[in-house]
Amino acid sequence: MKQTYTYPVQFVFLMGLLGVFMIVGTFLLSIVGSQLLDCKLLEVPALLNLPANAGLSKILNLGATLIAFLFPAIIFTRINKMDEKTTTEALGFSRIAGPKLILYTVFISFGGILISGALAEMNQHIYLPAKLLEQAKALEQTYKTLMLNMARMDSVLDYVTALFVMALAPAIFEEILFRSTIQPLFIGWTKNVWVGIIITSVLFSAIHFSFFGFLSRAALGIVLGLLFYHTKNIWLSILMHFLNNGLIVTQLYIVTLQGKSLEKAMDENYFSILSGLNGLMILWFSFNALKKYSATLVKPL
């Protein structure tokens, strides 16, 4: 299989696409927001963080994310794809070969959540110099403010909308960009599966701009990366990502029904190091079972 462009060239091209479409997405969000809110462009971010504009904030952020993540992945893959594969095939969109793959993905998701929770607790105790800690807390507060606004759920319809906007859509957009597009690039560039997956997972976590959730997201990224590498099916990675996000949205909805503080609920962590060890065991058994089952689905030549 011939390589049309070198990996450094592919990387620069993809980063260029991401930069352009992030700017386009943000600009369009501001334009549409200013028209709907009847305000100046620079006033849009602050107004979208108001509870009264939570619904509009969800829709506009969804659109901006779609433009910033999905378009670059599709354009890059369409230009860079090789052989006779279509763009959708190159991105990993294919029929799930066997029902057990879904079951194994659910178990892998559970193990990933346990590890992620344990690492989130460990992340809180990482030492940072005072100045860096202050900056990290400021970034965390900005991220939390956005999430709190989008997580306001006063009805079942709000809950269903939040599941789509905060769980399903990000799962689709982020998996197509990171697992289908960026991960194969780094695996090919480094010629090492683990190094490629880890680099992709670090980037995946970093783009959320949350220091206190960095380790947990990076760990989930590694699990998602391994799942995609072993199955070559992006639907399964999307499913796992959705289950993780959906659990968080559901927890926040239950907290809302109980009349408790959403901000306090986002800060709570019920996991421990023991949870992480249990998660590792679940992942070990689940991935072994998945690989053995996948091998039986490969038809002999």
Secondary structure, DSSP 4 states (H G I P E B T S, - for coil): ---SS-HHHHHHHHHHHHHHHHHHHHHHHHHHHHHHHTS-GGGHHHHHTSGGGHHHHHHHHHHHHIIIIIHHHHHHHHHH--TT--HHHHTT------HHHHHHHHHHHHHHHHHHHHHHHHHTT----HHHHHHHHHHHHHHHHHHHHHT---SHHHHHHHIIIIIIHHHHHHHIIIIIIIHHHHHHHHT-HHHHHHHHHHHHHHTT--GGGHHHHHHHHHHHHHHHHHH--HHHHHHHHHHHHHHHHHHHHHHHHTT--HHHHHH-----HHHHHHHHHHHHHHHHHHHHHHHHHSPP-
